[in-house]
Amino acid sequence: MFISPAYAQAAGDGPGLITSLIPFILIFAIMWFLLIRPQQKKMKEHRSMVEGLRRGDQIVTAGGVVGKVTKVKEDGEVEVEIADGVRVRVVKQTISAVVSKTEPAKE
């Protein structure tokens, strides 16, 4: 009778800080392995594919244009022949796939 209800409720300890953070840590770990890590791997593969472009490679751009690389420029562009005598400049990062690679030049 002499103990107020407020003191009686405060006596019990609730979940600790670590216990309340475990679900957030698990969600982040799942997001890392299912979304972030595969996307980083895909970006790394695309970067190495773009850096490995050579003259004579058959490519497909993000817009669906198929062509043959005629010149690789240093400023992030490649020159692509899409038909006989028709050459266009394409930004390297818009190349989505290399259809066929040429053999490296032998010294």
N, C-alpha and C positions, 0 to 999 in steps of 0.2 A: 503494500500500500504506500510505503514511503518512497519507492523508486519511481521516478517519472518515466513514461514510455520512451522518451527521447534517449535517455541514457541506456535503456535496455536494448534499443535497436543498434546503437553505436558500438556495443560490446563485441559483436561478431565481425570478423575480418572478411572483407570481400576478396575477389580474385586479385592476385598480385599484378604488378606491372608486366612481368614477363609472360604470365598466363594470358593477359589480354592482348599482347602483341603477337603471340604465336599465329593466330589466323592471318594477320596482315603479312607476316613473313612467309607463310605458306603460299598465300595468293601471289606474292611477288616472285617466289621461286617458280611457281607454275607458269606465270606469265613469261618469265625469263626463258625457260626451257621450251615453251610452246610458241612464243611469238618473237621475242627480241633476238635470241641467239640464231634461229634459222634465217631471220631477215639480215642479220649482220653477215652470216656466211654467204648468203646469196649476193649481197653487195660486194663482198670481197671477190667472189668468183667473177662477177660482171666487170669489176675493175681490172682484174688480171686478163680477162678476155679482151677488153678494150685496149689495154696496154700492149697486148700481143698481136695486134692487127698488123698485117703486112700487105704489100702490094700483091694483087692477084687473089686475095681472099674473097669468097662469095659471102655477102652479108644480107641480113634483113633488118630494116630499120623499124622503129616503134610504130611508124605509120604504115608498115606493110610493103614498103618499096624494096624490091630485090635488086641487087646490083653487084658489081665487081669493083673492088678497091683499086684505083689507079695511082693514087698518091696519098701518103700519110704525112700530114703537116704537123708541125710542132705546136701550133697554137690551139690544139684541141679539136681540129677538124680533119676530115678525110675527104678526098675527092673520089666520087663513086660514079662509075659508068653504068647507067641504067638501060641504055640502048646504044646502038652503033652511033658513035659520034655525039651522044648526049651525056654530058658530065655535069654532076651537081656536087655542091659542097654540103657535107653533112657533119653535124656536131657529133663527136665520138660517143658521147653519153646517150645519144638516141639510138644507137645500134643495139638491137635486142638479141641478135643471134648471129653466129658465124656458121654458115651452111657448110662450106668446105674450105679447108685451110690449104695453103700452098706449102711446098717444101721449102725449108730455109736454104738460102744461097750457100753453095759449097765454096770454100776458099781454096 
